[in-house]
Amino acid sequence: MSGNWQERNRPARLERRYEFDSYEALRDFLDRAAELSEREGLYPDIGFGRDYVNMTIHVEEGETTLGDSQRKFAQQLDELLSDSTH
């Protein structure tokens, strides 16, 4: 997980903003992030504009702290970015 993720409390979550050079690169990233979400069973909150995506990964329901699955998911999102046409 890169240092670009911000860990927040109350509620516990990870947040990151990804920026892109083009809308096409952003779309490619979102498509691959959706596939990753389905595969991992984790569904972050996503907000986006023409050239950015804000991701928030929350703790699992009933939990109060971030676990390995959320941190691994953040790392996998970062890997998608390095594979994209950013």
N, C-alpha and C positions, 0 to 999 in steps of 0.2 A: 504494500500500500504506500503510495507516494506521500510526501509531506504536504501535498496540496489539499489533503482531506483535513477538515476541521472537526475535532471531536467536541460535541456539545453535551450538556447535561440538562435535565428537566425539560423535556424528556431526553433520555440518552439517544444520541443519533450521530451519524457522520454526514458531513455536508461538503460538497465540492462543486465548483463552477468549471466547466469545460468551455473553451473558446475555439472557434473554427474559422478558417479562412473563407469558406464558402458554405452555402446552404446545402449543397450536394454532400459535402463531407459530414455536415451535421446530420443529415438524413441517414447516411450510411451508418454512422455511429449509433443513432437511435434504433435503427433496424437490428443491428447486431446486439445492442443492449437488451432489446426485447427478447431476442432468441436466448440470450444468457439468462434473463429473468425466468423465462419458462423452464429452462434446463435446471436452474438452481432452486426454483420455487421461492425466490425473493423478489419483491416488487417495490422498488424505491419510488418515492414521490419525485416527479419530474416536472420541471418548468423550463420552457425554452423560448427563444426568439430566433431571429434570422441567423445569428452567428454565435449563439451560446446555448448551453444546457446547464441547468442547476439540478443537481442530484442530492436527495436526502435519503439516507438509509436508516430506518428506524429499528429499534430492538424488536425481537419477536414478542408477540402478544403474551402477556403474563410475566415477562422478564423486565428487569430494571437496569441491566447493564448490557453493553455490547458484547457479543460473543465472537468466536472464531469465524462463524459462518458469515457474519456481516463484514468483518475485516477481509476475509478471503474474497467476498463479492466485490468489495471496493478495489482490491488488487486486480481482479479480473476485468473490471471496468477500465482501469488504467491500462491494462494490456490491450484492450480493444482500441483505445486511443492511439497507442503506439503502432498498431497495425493499420490504422485508418489513413486516408489520404488527407490528413490534417494540414 
